[in-house]
Amino acid sequence: MVWSGSRAGLALARYWVLFLMVMGGVAIAPAVAQRAPSVAQQPPAIIYQAPPDGTWTADAVLDDRRVVTDGKLGAAQGVAVRDGKIYAYGDVYNTAPRVGVIREYDLDLKPTGRVVWLRRDGTPLILHPTGLTWDRRWGTFLGDTVLKKAVIFRLDWERAWEDGDLDRAVLDVIPDDAAINGCRPMFVQLDGRTLLATADYGDVRPELRLLDPEALLKARRTSAPGVVVHRVLCGPFNQNLHWDAEAGRLTCVENVIEGRGWRLDTLDLARAVADGRADGPGVRVRSFTFMPHDELEGFWPLDKERALFVTSGRSENIHVGVVRSARPRPSPPGAR
């Protein structure tokens, strides 16, 4: 074929996009920016391809397990508990147009019927929600990760639930351009100061970063000078974070390999910051690796014993049980 001029360049670009979609089943999605893309620009429904599986050593189990399926979450991406209610959020990839959602449950995991669709003015705004967190001063923050690009939204939580969408609830939209493959915001406290933590999904020098919320809102991007106040080299494949304010511990909710497995890596945050490494002396409080080979997305303790886990599968995507240490044993491909 002979190509010439700007029209030829556009045609060539379209050719390669179609080639990649046909050969690799790739869903092409724009990164979320200050203004949501039109419905016509939304990515097609994801053609899911399971990542390669592997074998690892498991040393923990989820006992007394109860499993719930909520297909209306799409691919669940996380879970949080606030004011006596459970909030699970997901990427409803199997609808057109693709859109994110937050669903409310009581503490017995019964849906209350309340839902927030993560769209504004009828157009999907947050497609792949990653990280939901609150602070009395700074409000509600929710991450979004599309094609490894991260955006942090500050929302009016009450108004979102009044409207059932984000028409009047978006307060700030901040690109997380310091991130490597996505964001997962979580408010933490360090030395009497409230900071916003986030961590990378990738496995090439992944970082846990602590951001100054005031500087973040002023600069409106995470890479601006003074926004990142601490960096810690951490484990790979971080899907979410959980903060234990009483103990001063941050749990990284991780996959064991890319796209598969359950791991909880709990760090003493003050020691992590002082050392700069999750692997530093005295930093890691404990690490639990479980048998299942599906994709862990979120974790949140319900009480001193029971905890919630959410996974991205179409069924059996919400789990509650008691985490216990176990004798180390191999977890082969496909284990559950």
C-alpha positions as a printed Julia matrix, in Angstrom:
336×3 Matrix{Float64}:
   0.0     0.0    0.0
   1.14    3.56  -0.72
   0.36    6.26   1.86
   0.89   10.01   1.54
  -0.16   13.21   3.29
  -2.03   13.84   6.55
  -5.06   11.84   5.38
  -2.78    8.9    4.79
  -1.35    9.19   8.28
  -4.84    9.16   9.77
  -5.78    6.15   7.68
  -2.65    4.32   8.81
  -3.42    5.06  12.45
  -6.94    3.71  12.01
  -5.55    0.61  10.32
  -3.28   -0.19  13.28
  -6.03    0.41  15.83
  -8.33   -2.02  14.0
  -5.47   -4.52  13.66
  -4.73   -4.46  17.41
  -8.4    -4.79  18.33
  -8.88   -7.8   16.03
  -5.62   -9.6   16.88
  -5.38   -8.91  20.59
  -8.92   -8.29  21.76
  -7.79   -4.93  23.11
 -10.39   -2.51  24.42
  -9.39    1.02  23.39
 -10.39    3.56  26.03
  -9.48    7.21  26.45
  -7.92    8.37  29.7
 -10.36   10.31  31.83
  -9.53   14.01  31.85
 -11.16   17.17  33.08
 -14.08   16.66  30.7
 -15.68   13.28  30.18
 -15.56   11.84  26.65
 -18.71   11.58  24.63
 -20.67    8.35  24.5
 -19.39    7.79  20.97
 -15.8     7.88  22.28
 -16.39    5.32  25.01
 -14.47    2.04  24.72
 -16.35   -1.04  23.56
 -17.21   -3.76  26.05
 -14.02   -5.4   27.25
 -13.02   -8.68  25.65
 -11.56  -10.26  28.74
  -8.43  -12.38  28.39
  -7.24  -14.07  31.56
  -3.56  -13.35  32.31
  -1.07  -16.22  32.4
  -1.27  -18.27  35.59
   1.52  -19.52  37.82
   2.35  -21.24  41.1
   3.13  -19.57  44.42
   3.35  -20.46  48.11
   0.22  -19.72  50.16
   0.47  -19.17  53.91
  -3.02  -17.93  54.82
  -6.66  -18.97  54.53
 -10.02  -17.24  54.76
 -11.97  -19.35  57.26
 -15.71  -19.33  57.97
 -16.14  -17.9   54.52
 -19.39  -16.53  53.18
 -19.53  -15.76  49.47
 -21.96  -13.42  47.7
 -22.42  -12.72  44.0
 -23.42   -9.26  42.79
 -23.26   -9.2   39.02
 -24.43   -5.59  38.98
 -20.94   -4.48  40.08
 -19.45   -5.6   36.77
 -15.79   -6.16  37.56
 -15.65   -5.21  41.25
 -12.71   -2.92  42.02
 -12.87   -2.26  45.75
 -14.85   -2.05  48.95
 -15.08    0.32  51.9
 -17.12    0.64  55.09
 -18.5     3.93  56.34
 -21.21    4.9   58.85
 -22.45    1.34  59.25
 -22.77    0.69  55.51
 -20.67   -1.25  53.0
 -19.81    0.4   49.69
 -18.55   -1.79  46.84
 -17.58   -0.22  43.55
 -16.91   -1.63  40.13
 -16.4    -1.24  36.4
 -19.6    -2.22  34.58
 -17.68   -3.19  31.47
 -20.4    -5.39  29.96
 -22.78   -2.54  29.21
 -22.77    0.15  26.55
 -21.47    2.64  27.31
 -19.06    1.26  29.92
 -19.37    3.07  33.27
 -18.34    2.81  36.91
 -20.77    2.29  39.81
 -20.92    2.4   43.62
 -23.47    0.15  45.35
 -24.55    0.32  49.0
 -25.14   -2.69  51.32
 -25.94   -3.2   54.96
 -23.45   -5.03  57.18
 -25.08   -8.36  56.25
 -24.26   -7.65  52.58
 -27.88   -7.09  51.65
 -28.22   -4.36  48.98
 -30.03   -1.28  50.25
 -31.08   -0.4   46.69
 -29.04    2.82  46.69
 -26.66    3.23  43.76
 -24.43    5.98  42.38
 -23.66    5.74  38.68
 -20.29    7.38  37.99
 -21.5     9.46  35.08
 -22.18   13.17  34.63
 -24.83   14.69  32.4
 -25.6    11.25  31.03
 -22.0    10.58  29.98
 -19.69    8.1   31.78
 -17.07    9.99  33.77
 -15.35    7.38  35.96
 -15.04    4.03  34.2
 -12.7     1.99  36.39
 -12.93    3.25  40.0
  -9.83    2.45  42.05
  -9.73    3.6   45.68
 -12.49    5.24  47.74
 -11.54    7.25  50.83
 -12.85    9.99  53.11
 -11.51   12.68  55.43
 -13.41   15.15  57.61
 -11.46   18.12  56.26
 -10.72   17.1   52.69
 -13.87   15.18  51.86
 -14.33   12.19  49.55
 -11.71   11.1   47.04
 -12.13    8.41  44.38
  -9.55    7.22  41.88
 -10.02    6.19  38.26
  -7.55    4.16  36.2
  -7.97    3.68  32.44
  -5.19    2.4   30.17
  -2.73    2.77  33.08
  -3.54    6.49  33.36
  -4.74    7.71  36.76
  -7.11   10.5   37.75
  -8.17   11.46  41.28
 -11.66   12.91  41.78
 -12.84   14.88  44.81
 -16.57   14.39  45.23
 -19.49   15.74  47.22
 -20.51   12.41  48.77
 -23.96   13.44  50.01
 -24.92   15.09  46.74
 -23.82   12.05  44.75
 -26.21    9.9   46.75
 -29.01   12.46  46.53
 -28.74   12.45  42.73
 -27.65    8.87  42.1
 -24.96   10.17  39.74
 -22.19   12.78  39.51
 -24.15   15.57  37.82
 -23.56   17.98  40.72
 -21.04   16.05  42.8
 -17.66   16.61  41.12
 -15.58   19.16  43.01
 -12.1    18.57  41.58
 -10.51   16.45  38.85
  -6.76   15.9   39.29
  -4.5    13.88  36.97
  -2.22   11.58  38.95
   0.67   12.01  36.55
   3.21   10.84  39.14
   1.64    7.37  39.09
   2.89    4.25  37.35
  -0.12    2.29  36.15
  -2.98    3.77  38.11
  -3.94    5.25  41.47
  -5.69    3.96  44.57
  -6.08    6.88  47.03
  -6.36    6.35  50.79
  -6.15    8.97  53.55
  -3.55    8.2   56.24
  -2.05   10.03  59.2
   1.66   10.47  59.82
   3.18   12.54  62.62
  -0.14   14.29  63.22
  -0.53   15.19  59.56
  -3.2    13.91  57.16
  -1.78   12.73  53.84
  -3.21   10.97  50.8
  -1.51    7.65  50.05
  -1.51    5.91  46.68
   0.49    3.03  45.19
   1.45    1.63  41.81
   0.21   -1.55  40.17
   3.31   -2.21  38.08
   6.25   -4.41  39.04
   9.1    -2.11  37.94
  10.16   -0.14  41.05
   6.56    0.28  42.29
   6.11    3.05  44.81
   3.86    3.97  47.69
   3.54    7.76  47.59
   2.2    10.09  50.26
   0.68   13.33  48.94
  -0.02   16.64  50.65
  -3.78   17.19  50.05
  -3.54   20.98  50.23
  -0.68   21.14  47.74
  -2.47   18.61  45.54
  -5.65   20.67  45.31
  -3.69   23.84  44.58
  -1.38   22.34  41.95
  -4.05   20.11  40.4
  -1.53   17.43  39.42
   0.47   15.01  41.5
   3.81   15.59  39.75
   3.93   19.27  40.78
   6.69   20.29  43.23
   5.73   19.8   46.87
   2.79   17.45  46.24
   4.6    14.15  46.86
   6.1    14.39  50.34
   7.26   10.78  50.81
   8.1     7.86  48.52
   8.47    4.23  49.61
   9.53    1.35  47.38
   6.82   -1.27  47.88
   5.61   -4.6   46.57
   4.13   -4.98  43.07
   0.57   -5.29  41.77
  -1.17   -3.02  44.28
  -4.91   -3.0   43.74
  -6.01   -1.02  46.79
  -4.96    0.27  50.21
  -6.42    0.05  53.71
  -5.43    2.3   56.62
  -5.58    1.2   60.27
  -5.43    4.53  62.09
  -5.28    2.99  65.56
  -2.23    0.85  64.76
  -0.59    3.24  62.27
  -0.46    0.45  59.7
  -1.13    0.53  55.98
  -2.16   -2.65  54.19
  -1.32   -2.97  50.5
  -3.98   -5.1   48.8
  -2.05   -6.88  46.09
  -2.13   -9.56  43.43
   0.57  -12.22  43.69
   1.3   -12.13  39.97
  -0.15   -9.78  37.39
  -3.93  -10.1   37.38
  -4.05  -13.08  39.76
  -3.91  -13.96  43.42
  -4.65  -12.56  46.87
  -1.99  -10.93  49.04
  -2.18   -8.56  52.01
   1.09   -6.78  52.8
   0.82   -4.77  56.04
   3.42   -2.08  56.77
   4.29    0.11  59.73
   3.86    3.39  57.88
   6.21    5.49  60.01
   9.0     2.95  59.66
   8.31    2.6   55.93
   8.71    6.33  55.43
  11.85    6.46  57.55
  13.49    3.61  55.63
  12.06    4.26  52.18
  11.47    0.55  51.54
   8.71   -1.9   52.4
  11.47   -4.5   52.71
  13.4    -2.44  55.26
  14.12   -3.74  58.8
  11.0    -3.71  60.98
   8.79   -2.19  58.26
   6.72   -5.2   57.26
   4.37   -6.2   60.09
   3.0    -9.24  58.27
   2.25  -10.58  54.82
  -0.52  -13.04  53.97
  -0.64  -14.9   50.65
  -3.78  -16.92  49.91
  -4.64  -19.89  47.68
  -7.15  -18.39  45.18
  -5.99  -17.52  41.68
  -8.73  -15.05  40.8
  -8.01  -11.3   40.94
  -8.22   -9.69  44.37
  -9.33   -6.05  44.08
 -10.29   -4.86  47.56
 -10.08   -5.6   51.28
 -11.65   -4.02  54.35
 -11.91   -5.34  57.94
 -15.44   -5.55  59.31
 -14.4    -6.09  62.94
 -11.53   -7.59  64.95
 -11.92  -10.94  63.19
 -13.94  -10.74  59.97
 -12.88   -8.99  56.8
 -14.34   -8.24  53.38
 -12.59   -9.19  50.14
 -13.8    -8.36  46.63
 -12.65   -9.88  43.36
 -13.19   -8.92  39.73
 -14.98  -12.09  38.6
 -18.54  -12.26  37.31
 -19.65  -14.51  40.17
 -18.66  -15.06  43.81
 -17.13  -11.59  43.85
 -17.74  -10.6   47.5
 -16.23  -12.67  50.32
 -16.35  -12.28  54.08
 -14.46  -14.44  56.55
 -11.71  -14.73  59.13
  -8.08  -14.44  58.02
  -5.81  -17.06  59.58
  -2.2   -18.07  59.12
  -1.69  -21.53  57.62
   1.13  -23.96  56.96
   2.91  -22.86  53.76
   1.87  -24.96  50.78
   1.97  -24.67  46.99
  -0.92  -22.96  45.23
  -0.96  -24.34  41.68
  -2.65  -22.69  38.67
  -6.43  -22.63  38.99
  -6.53  -23.12  42.76
  -9.46  -21.57  44.62
